[in-house]
C-alpha cells in the first residue's frame, strides 16, 4: 500500500468540522448558563432607554497649575462625585471617566436632576475641624459608653495619630464620650472656638464669655439634641449630617472607621481648609515600615494648623482629635500629641489602599481642578421606551430585508447564513447581559444602532465565502473541493474587512465622549464575534452541508446549481478535449 503524500492538509479542517461546532456550542451553553445563574437575563439599559439624567463634566486647570488633570486626581474626583450622588439617595448611578479630562455622571430616573447637577458640578469642600464629642452610632458593632474604639488593621478610614514628619509614631484609638461628659465637651470646645455663638437675647457674644454655658446657650442645646437623635447607620441621616453648614458653624457629622459601624461626632468650627494643603500622599515610614499619610501645608495653612494642634495637644480625649471632613463626612479623625506646623504625618492602621485614598482626598482639597458642564441630557422613561421600540423595529426591518435577499439570491445557502446569524445573535445577547454587572456596560440607543449595523457586517462575511465557493463551481469543480479551495481566499478577505471595521470602532471608542462610545463598543464586539462565528460555525457547517445530497447534487434550490451559475465543463473533460489526437494507421 502506497504511503500518503506529504503536504499541507485541507484548509479549514475538512475532516473534523464537528469539533469546531462542539466548541462553539459549549461556549453558547456556558454563556447562557452564566447569564441565568447570575440572574441578569437582560442587558442593562442605559439612561437614554431606561430614563434619567446624563451629565458630562470637563475638568479644567487654573493658571499656574497645568498638571493638575491626571489619572489619579480624576479617579479621586470620581470617588467624591459618587459619594455625593449616593448621598442623594440615588441607586445604580454611574460615575466614570471618559478620556483624560471628562467625567460622565449617569443618574437613573426618580432623582431631582437640578439637585444632582448642583451636587456633582461643585468643587469638593474639605475642612479640618476639632472634635468636641464622639460616640458610636448604629445597630452594628456597638461601642460601650466611655470605652475606646480601636481601629483594626487595614480599615478603609482609619483614625490615627498626627505627628511631625519623621517622628516615631504609634497607633491611637478613637475614644467615645460618655453621656455625662458630652455637654461639658461641647461647651468647653465652643468656649475655645474663636467664633461667636448666639445667646438667649439673640445677639452674638464670644463663646468664651461667662454667659456661654450649656444651661443658657440654645445653640449648644440644639447641637446636643441633634447629636442625641443622629443615627449614622441610617443612610438618609448620614447623608444629611453636616451638609449645607458654614465653615464657621459647629456641626454634627458621621464617619466610619470599621465597615458596617459608624461614629457620630460633634465638631467645632473649621480652622483649616483643604486649600491650605499643598500636598498629601500615602507613603511607607522608613523607620517603622508602616503606611502613613504625609501632609505639607502652605505658609498660611501651617500657621493655622500650628494654632489648632497646639491647643488640641493639651486636651484630653476626645478633644485632642481633629476631624478631616469632606463634604460633611468625617473621613479620618486622628489625635494630636504635639504641636504641628508645615509638615505632618497621620499614622494608624493604614494599608496601602487606605493611605493612598486619604492622601488623594487631602490633596484634592488643594487641587485647582474645577469642572465645567459640557452637556446635560434628560430622558423620560416613556421617551426611552419609544426610542428602544423604534430601534428594535428598525433592526427587525433590516434583518427581514437581509433574509429576503439571502433567500432570493442564495436559496439553500440562506439556511446556513440564517443559522450563523442566529448563533451570532445569541452570543451577542448573552455577552451583553453579562457585561452589565461585570463592567457596568449599559445598552443605550447608539449601542442598539451598532448592533443593527453589525447585521450587515456579519451577512457580508457569509456572502464573501458563498461567492468564493460559487466561483470555484463556475470553474468546473464539484462542491466538496470547491468548499475547501474557496476557504483560504475567503477567510483572508473576511479578516481584512473585519479588521477595518474593528479599527474604526476602536478609534471611535478612544476619541469620542458620551453615548457614542456605546455604538463603538457594540460595533467592535460584534465584529470580533463575526470572526468567531465564521471560523467556528459557518465554515464547519458549510463543510457538513456539502456532504449532503441536497447541496452536492447542485439542485435548483440549493443555490449551487452549476447550470444556473454558468459553470464551465469539468476540468478533466476539457483536458481530454484539448489533448492531441494520434494519427490513425492506414
N, C-alpha and C positions, 0 to 999 in steps of 0.2 A: 504494500500500500504506500503510495507516494506521500511524503511529508508535506504538510501545508506550507504554502509560500509565506515567507516572512514579509511583513509590511504593515502599514497602518490599518487598524481595524476600521470598521464602518463608523463614520462620524455620527455622533448623537446616540450611541449605544443602541444600535438597531436590534441587537439580540436581547436586550433587557429593558424594554420600555416600562415594564411593570414596576421595577424598582423605583424609578422616579415618581411614578404615580402613587406608590405607597408612601414615599417621603412627604409629598405634598398633602396627602390625605391625613397623615399623622399630625402634620403642622396645623391643619384646619381643625382637627378634633381637639388638639391641645389648646389652641387659642379660644375656641368656642367653650371648652370646659373651664378654662380660666375665667372667661367672661361671666359664666353663670355662677361659678363658685365665689367670685368676688362680689356678686350682686349688682354689678354695673353692666346691665344688659342693653343699655342705650348710650350713644355718645353724649358727652356732656355738652350742653348748648351754651353758646356764647351770649354775651349781653344783648347783642342785636336780635337774637332769636328768642331768648327767654325773657327779655325786658330788663331794664336797669339803666345805669349811667356809666359811661366810659369817659375818663378824664386823662388827657395826655399832658404831662408836665415836662418842661425842658429846663435842665439845670443851667445856670449862668454863673460865671465868675464875676467877682468885683475887681475893680482896678487895683493892681499891686499884688493880686493873688491868682496868678494864671494857672496854677497846677492843682487847684482845689478839686476839680472834677476828675476823679479817678475811680476805679472799680471799688476800692474799699469804702470811700465816702458815699458812693452811690448805693452800695449794699446797706450801709448804715442808715441812709435816708429811707430806703425801702422798709427796713425794720421799724423805724419811727412812724412812718405813714401807716404801716399795718397796725401798729398799736393804736393809732388814732382812729382808724376806721373801725377796728374791733371795739373801741370804746363807744362807738355809736350804736352798738348792738347789732352790727351787720354780720351775717353769716355767709360763708363762701365768697367773700370778697377776694379779689386777685390784685396783688401789687407786685409788679415785676419791672425790671429794667429792660429797655429795648435800645440797642445801640450803645453808645458810650455816654450819652447825656440825656436820655429820655426815660421817664418813668410812666408806666401805664397803670392806671387805677380803675379796675372794673368793679362796680358796686351793683349787686342784684337789686331787683325791684323791691319796693317796700321801704326804701330809705329816703330820708329827706335829702334831695340832691343838693340843695343850696347849702345846707349844713355840712354835707360831705365835702363840697368844693371849698368851703371856708376852712375846714379842718386840714385837708391834705395840701392846700396851697400855701400855708403859712410856715414860717421858719420855726423850728423846734425851740422851746423855751427851757433852758437849763439853769437851775439855781442851786446854790449851797445854802441850806437853812439849818439853824441849830435845832437839835432835838430837845423838846421840853418833856414829852411823855411818850412812852411806847408800851404797847401791850399786845398780847396775842389776839387774833380775831378770826372767827370762823370755826366751823364744827370739827375740821380735820386737824389732828395733831395739836391739841390744846396745850398751852404753856401755863403751868401753875402760877398763880399770882405771887409776885415777889421773887420768882426764880429767874434763872438766866436761860436764854435760848441759844444753845451752842450752834455754831454754823458747821454743817457737815462738809466733809471733803468733797470737792467737785460740785458744789452748788452753783446754780446759774447766776445768782446775785448775792455773793457772799458779803456779809458785813465783816469788816476787818478793823485794822488799826492804822491810822495815818501817822507817818513818821517822816523825819527828814530823809532826803535821798542818801542812800548808802548806809544808814544806821541799822543796827541789828533790830529785828522785829519778832513779834510772836503773835499767835492767834489771839483774838479777843472776842469774847461772847457778847451777844446783844442782849442787854438786860431788859426786863419788862417792869413797869412800875406798878406798885400796889395801889389799890383804890384809895387808901388813906393819904398817899403821897402825891396823887395826881394833881389835886388842887394846888398844893404847895409848889409843885414843879412848874405848873403853868404860870402861877403868879410870880415866882422868882424869875422865870425865864422872861416874862413880859417886863418885869422891872429892869432887867438888864438890856432889853432891846432898846434901840435908840429911837424907835418910832412912838408917837403918842397913841393913846387908846382913849376912847370916849368914856366919860363918866356919866353919872345919873343926870346931870344938867344938860348933857348933850354936847358940851364944849370940850375940845381936846385938851388933855393935860399930859405931861410926861408920865410914862408908865412907872417911873421910879419915884413918883410923888407919894406921900403918905396916903392919899385918898385911894390909890390903886390897890385894892385888896379883893380877894375872892368874894367877900360878902357884899361888896357895894359895886363891883365892876360888872356891868351887864355883858360887856364883850367877852370877858373871861368866862362868865357863867354860860353864855351861849356856846362858846367853844367847847367847854366841858360837856355840855348837853349833846352837841353833835358827836363828840368823841365817844360818849357812852352809847349812843344809838348806832354808831357806824359798825357795819358788819362787812368786812372786806372780802368775805367769801362770796358775797352776792355780787355778780358781775356788774349790775347796774349801779349799786352803791360804790363799788370800786372805781368805776369809770367816772362817776360824778365827783368823787372826793378830790378836793384840791383844784378843780377846774375853774377857770374864769376868775381866779384870785389875783390880786395885785401883788407885786413883789414886796410891798410894804405890809401886807396882811399876814397875820398868823393864821395857819390853816390846819385842817386835819387831812391826812393822806394815808395811802395804803402802800405796802411793799410786801415782797415775798423773798425770804431767804431760803426756804425749803419748798420745792414743788408740792403743791397741794395744801400748804399752810400759809397764812397771811398774818402780817403785823399791821397794826394801825398806830399812827403817830399823831402827836400834836407838835407842829413845827413853828418856830418863830419866824419873823420877817427875814427875807433873803438878804444876805450881806455880801455875797459874791455871786456873780452871774457867769454863765458859760462863756460869755465874751471875754472874760478875764483870763481864760485858759489859753495859753499859746500852743501847747502841745500836750498830748497824753497818749500813752501806749502801754500795752501789756508786754512784760519782759520777764526774764528769769533773773532773780537775785543771785549774783555771782558768789555771795558768801553762804547763803543758805540753800541755794538750788531750788527755791520755791518761786512760783509765779507771783508777780506783783504788778501793780499799776503805778507807773510814774507820771507825775504831773509837773508841768512847768507853767508858771503864771507870768503874765505881763507885769510891768513895773507897778501900774496902778493896782492890778489884781493881787500882787504879792503883799502890798501894804494892807489891803482889805483882809486877805487870808491870814496874815500875821495877827491882826487885831482879833479876829474871831477865834483862832486857835489858841491865842494867849489866854483868852477868857475861858474857853472850854477846857483847857488842860487843868484848870484849877477846880473844876466841878466834879461832883460825884455822879456815877451812872444813874440814869441815862443821859444826864445833861452835859456829859463830856463828849457827846457824839454830834457830828454834823451829818445831815442827810443830803445826798445828791439827788435832786428832784428833777425829773424830766417829764414835762407836760403833766405835772401834778402827781406823778407816781415816783415813789422812792425806789431808785434802782440800787442804791447802796447806802449804808449808814455806818461808816467807820468811827471808832472812838479816837480821841486825841490825848496823848500823854505829854506832849511838849509843844511849845510854840513853833509854828512853821512859817515859812515866808515864800520865797520864789520857787523852790523845788520841794516836792513832797512825794511820798510813796504810800500807797494803800496796800497793806498786806492782809492776808487772811487765808481762807481755804479756797484759793483760786486754782483752777486748772487753766490750760492754755486758752480754751474757748472762752471761758468766763472773763479771764483777764483781758483778752483782746476785745471782747464785746464791750466791757466797761470803758476801756481805753478809747474805742471808737465813739462811744456815747459822749464821753467828756470832750473829745476832740471836735465832735460835730457842733457842740455849742459854740465853738470859736471859729468855725469854718465860714468863710464868706461865700456860702453856697445858697443861692436863692433859686426859686422855681417860678417859671412863667407858664401860664396855661396856654397850650397850643391849640387844643380843641376839646370840646365837651359835647358828647353825643348822648342824648336821652331817647330811649326807645321804650314804648309801652309793650306789655306782653301781647296785646292784641295785634299791634303792628308787627311784632316779631313773628307771631304765628302766621300772619298773612304773607310775610316775606318768605318764611320757610315753605309755606304751601306753594307759593309761586315758583320758588326754586325747584321744588320736587316735581311740579308739573312740567317745568322746562326740561328737567332731566329725563322725565318719562317720555316726553315728546322726542327728545334727541335719541334716546335709546330705541324707541319704536322705529324711527327713521333708519337707524343703523341696522336694525333687524330686517326691515323690509328690503333694504339694499342687499344685505348678505344673502337672504333667501332668493331674491330675484336674480342675482348675478352668479352666486356660488352654489346655490341649490343644496345638495347634500353636504357640502363642506360647511354650510352655515351651521349645521348641528355641532361641529367641532368648535366653531367660533363662539356660539352661544354658551356652550358648556364652559369654555375658557373665560368668558365674561362673567358667568355665574361664580366661578371659583375666585376670580379677581374681586368681585363684589363682596363675597363672604370674608375674604382676608382683610379687605379694607375696612369693613364694618366692625369686625371683631377687634382689629388693632386700634381703631379709633376709640372704641368703647373702653379698652384697657388703658389707653394713653391718658384718658381723662383723670383717673385717680393717680396714675403713675407720675406724670409730669405736668398735670394741670392743663392738658390740651382741651380747648373748647371749640366746638364746631360752630363757626359763625357763618354768615351768608357768603362772604368771599371763599371760605373753605368749601362750601357746597358747590360754588361755581368751579373751583378747582377739581372737584370730583367729577363734575359733568364734563369738563374738558378732557379729563383722563379717559372717558369712554372712547373718544375719538383716537387718543394716542394708543390705547390698547387694541382697538379694532385695526388700526393702521399696521400694527405688528403682525396680526394674522394675515392681512391682505398681502404684505410683503412675502411671507412664506408661501401662501397659496399661489401667488403669481410665479414664484420661482419653480414650484412643482409643475404648474401648468406649462411653463416654458420648456421644462425637460420633456414633458409628454409631447409637446409640439415638435420636438427634435426627434421623435420616434421611439423614445424609451417607454418601457412598461412602468406601471405605477410604483412598485416597490423600489426599483433602482432610482426612479425619479425622486421619490421622497428623500432618499439618503443623499443623492447628489445635489439636491436643491438646498439642503440644510446648511452646509458651510457658507455658501454665499448669502443665504437669508439671515443667519444669526449675526454676521458682521454688519450688515445693513441695519438690522434692528438695534444692535448695541450702539452704533453711531447715532442713530436717530434718538434713542432714549438718553444717551449721554448729553446731547444738545439740550433736550428738554430738562434734564436734571440740572445741568449747569445754569440754565436760565432761572430755574426755580431757586437754586442756591444763591445766586446773585441777588435775585429779588428779595429773598428772605433776609439777607445781610444788610441791604441798603434801605429797606423800607421801614416805616414806623406805623404801628396801629394794626388795623384789621387786615391789611393787605398781606401781612405775614401769614395769616391763616390760609389764603389762597396759595402762597408759595409753598408752605409746608405740605398741604394736601397734594399739590401737584408733584412735589418731589417724592412723597411717599408712594403715590400711585404709580409713578414712573419706575421706581425700584420694584414694586410688586409686579409690574408688567414684565420685567426681565425674568423674575422668578416663575411667573405663570407660563411664559412662552417656553422656557427651558425645561421646566419640571412637569408641565401638563400638556401644552399644545403639541409640542414635538412628539413626546411619547404616545399621546392619544392618536396623532396622525399616523404613526408607525403601526399601531394596532389596527386602526381602521383600514389601512392599506392592505391588510391581510384578509379582509372580509370580501365576499363575493360581490357585494353591492358596489364597492368602490373599485375593486381590482378589475372587474369586467368593463368598467367605464360606461355605465348606463347613462341614459339621457338626463336622469335626475341626480346623478352623482356629482355633477359639476366637473367631471374629469373625462368627459366623452371625447376621445381623440378626433372624431369627425367634426364635432362642434368646435373644437379648438383648432382645427385645420392642421392636424399633425402630418408630418412627413412620413413616408413609408419607413418601416423598421430599418435600422442601420444595417443589419446583417443582410437584408434583401438588397439594399442599394449597393452593397459591395459586390454581391454576385452579379448584379445587373451591369456593373461597370467593369467587371473582370474581362480581360481579352479572350476572345474565342479561339480555340485551336483549329487549324485548317483540317478539313476532312480529307481522308485518304481517297485517292482516286479508285 
